[in-house]
Amino acid sequence: MMKNYSHLDEDLLPDEKEEYQDLISHLTRNRKFGLYFVQSKPSDDEKIITKIIHDLPNKKVEVLRLIEPIDTLYERVLELYINQPFDVLLITGLEHSLYQYEKENFGQITEDKFTNLTKVPHILNHLNQKRELFRDTIPISFVFLARPFLISYFIYRAPDFWDWRSALLEIGSINKFISMRKNAFSSDYQS
């Protein structure tokens, strides 16, 4: 049986809209620790961040933009949380730590060719070891905006941390989604 999607906007595939709405629903309902992974393109991260903040008016959202490699994350997040508590933390740039790890260990960025599974990048080892502390002391929703490369690393190199995820969502064409929402708002306003 063929599904009829004529009630949806033509520019946006149903799955893309549903994935984003699922994320917003999860974040709206969650009142404790949660791990969310959003597969996205780095070029879309700022648009996704802006959209999430807009669509969560009753939640305090904080953004952590990592621009260089790190070995630990817990202390940084705990300090942010203690200084001004928040409900949702959006994290970008964690891949910088993996790029550094790959260059140091393989001489190049191999992305998904996990040739040596005996070593684990420092940041992923840290996340595996501190997951209970994150859960027990920072009861928020963590949203990692990541390329498939980073998500693969979590799956294969930080399975303990990965297993605690609340959701994995793929937000494909955020540009189309944002344009569609603006057009819908404009046409409603003009009517």
N, C-alpha and C positions, 0 to 999 in steps of 0.2 A: 504494500500500500504506500503510495507516495504522499508525503506530508506536504501540507500547504502552508507556506511561510509568507503568503501575500500580505499578511497583517504586519509584517516586519519591514523595516526600511531596506531598500534594495542594496544599499552600499555596505551593509554589515551582515555577515553571515551569522546565523543564529548562535552557533557555538561561541563566537567571539563575544557577543553580548552576554550570553549566559555565563561565561567564565568570569567576566568582570563583575556581573551582578552577584555571582556566588562569592567572590572575594569580599565584596561590600557586605553581603549578608553575614558571612563568617565574622568579619571584623566588628560589625554592629552588635552581634549577639555575644561574642566572646567577652567574658569578664575575668578571665584568668590567663595563665600561660598558654601561648599557642605559637606554633611555628608554621609560617606560610611561605611558600616558595612561588614566586611569579616569574615564569620564563618570559623574558622580554628582550628587546634590543636596547643596547645602551642609548641609542639615539631617541628612544621613546621614554626613558626613565623619568625625565623631568615632567613630561606630560602626564605620565601615570601618577607621579607624586602629587602634582597639582590637582588632578582629578580625584584621587583618593581623599585628599584633605577636604576638597569641596563637598564630596559625597558622604563625609562623616562629620557633620556639624556638631554632633553631641559627643564626640570623642576628641581627646587631646592627642594630636599626632606630632611626633618628633621625627626628624630626618637625620640620619647619620650617613654623610657622604664621605666614603673612604677614598682618598686620592693617592695614597701610597701604601706599600705593603705593611701589614701588621702581623704580630705573632699572637696577640691576645685581644680579646674583645670584652670579656666580662667586666673588668675594672672600669673601662671606658663607659660602658652602658650603665653600670651601677652608679657611677658618679653623676651621669646625666639624670638618672632616675631620682636619686636622692636630692639633687638640687632643685628639680622641678618635676614631680611625678607626671607621667603621661600614660596613655592607654595603648598606643600603637607606635611602634618604631619601624620606620622604613629604612632599609639598609641598602646602599649601593656601593659598588667599588671593591667588594671583597675579592674579586678576581685578580686584583693587583698582587695580592699575597701569593696566589697560585702561579701567576706569571713569573714572579721572582723565584719561587721554588723550582719551577720548570727550567728556567735559565741556569740556576745554580746546579741542578742535578742532571740535566740532559743537554745543556748548552743551547737549547732553543725551546720555543714554546711548542709542545707537541699536542696540546689540547687534549684530544680523546684517545691517545695511544698509550694507555697505562702500561708501560713496559716494565716498570719496577713497582710492584705492589707491596714490597716489604717496608718502604718508607712512606710516611704520611706527612704532608705539609704541616708546619708548626701550628698554623691557625686552626686547621681541622682537628689536629690532635687536642688542642686547647678546647675547642667546642665539644668534642667527645667527652673530655674529662670534666668539664664544668656544666654539663647540661642540667644536672640536678640543682646546682646553685642558681642557674638562670631561672629555673622553674620555681624554686623555693623563695628567692629573694627579689625577683623582678617579675611580678605577675602581669605581664603585658602580652600583646600580640606582636611577634617579631615577623616582619615581612622582608624577605630577601628578594630584591629585584636582581635577576641573574640571567645570563646567557646559558644555553644548553651545556656549554663547557663546565661552568661552575656547578650546575645541578648534577652532572655526571660525576664530578669530583665528590660531591656530598654522598651520592649513592654508593660509589665504590670505595671511597677513602674515609668517609665519616659515617658509616652505617648506623652506629648507635645514635648519633645526633639526628640523622635522617629519619630513623624509625619513629621519632617523636613528632614528626610533622603532622600538622592538622590538615593541610591541603597543598596540592601542587596544581597551579593554574597556569594556563598558557594564554597570555593576552597578546594576540597576534597583531592586529592592525588598529592600534589605539588612535592613530590619526583619523582613520575612517570613523571610528566610534565617536571621537570628539567632534568631528565635522557633522556627523549625523545628529548629535545632540544639539549643536548650535543651530542647525537648519530646522530641527523640530521646534526649538524654542522660538526662533524667528518667525516661523509660519504660524505658531500658536499666538504669538504676540500681534501679528498682522491681521489675524482673523477677527 
